[in-house]
Amino acid sequence: MNDDKTDVYAKRFNVVFDYIERHLDDVLVLERLSEVAHFSPFHFHRQFSSYCGVPVGRYIQLMRLKRASHRLAFNPLEKIIDIALDAGFQNPESFSRAFKQVFALTPGQFRKKPAWVDWHQRIPETKRNRTQIMNVKIINFSETPVAMLTHRGQVERLNETATRFIEWRKTTGLSPVATSLTYGIAPHDPVTTKAEDFCFYFCGTVKAPISEDNPFGVINGVIPAGRCVVLRHNGSHDSLGESARYLYRDWLPASGEETGDFPLYFHYFNFVHEVAAHELVTDIYLPLK
C-alpha cells in the first residue's frame, strides 16, 4: 500500500475512532460504524481488528473503561454504581469483573491506588493524526506567576503527580481550578527522552506568591512574557504530541520564525475526568524570538 493510500485508509479509521469517542453513551453497532468508515459491513470487523489490534466491540468497551478509570481516580465523590451505569454496565458486579479483567484491579482498588504505568500498557493506542492546522495564531503572552509542581520520571506516571497537584489545590484553596488557569510546561518530548530524564511541570495561576513550605513540593514559578504561536487542539490529550510536532515539523519551517528560550507549554481549559474526550480543549504555546 503506497503512502497516499495508507493516509486515506488511516483517515477513514480516524473518523471511526472519533465517532466512537463522541458516542460512547450510545449503542454502537457494526453496521453504523462501517457506514461511518465507508467500508463494507462484511469486512469491517476484520479490517478494524487488523488495524487497531483488537475487535471493534472490545475497543469500545476499553474506551468506556478508560473513561471510567479517569472518573474513579479523579472524582472520588462519584459513586461507583453511577460510573458503572455510564460505562454501559447493568450493575456494579459486571462492571467490576470487566474492569478487573482489563486492569487487574477492581474499581475500588484502582480508586484507592491507580496503577498508571500498568494502565497505559493495557489501553490500546490508536494510530491517528488529529492536528488542528487551521487554528494557529501568534500572540503576545503576558508574564504569568504560577504555583508549580515538578514531575520527574516515566511519562506514564504523570497522573500520579497530577493527583498530588490537585490535592494541593484543594487542600490549600490556592490556585482553585474553577477560577485559575491550568498550564503544563513540557521541556521534554516523551518520545525522544529517556524515562529517567523526562520532566514536566504542572502549573496553576496564583495572585500572590505561595509558601513553598508544603508537603506537596509545590513551588513558585513564572511563565515569562513573550511572543508565542498558539495552536488550538480539540479532543483527546493522547494526540497532543502530534499537534505539537506539527508546530515544529510543518508550521515553524514555513513561517520563518525561530523558537524562543522557554519550553513548549499547554493551557488546559478542561479535563478528562470532567468532560468527554472529544470535548477537551487545549491551547499549545510555542515561544518565539
Order of alpha helices (4+ residues) and beta strands (2+ residues): alpha-alpha-alpha-alpha-alpha-alpha-alpha-alpha-beta-beta-alpha-beta-beta-beta-beta-alpha-alpha-beta-beta
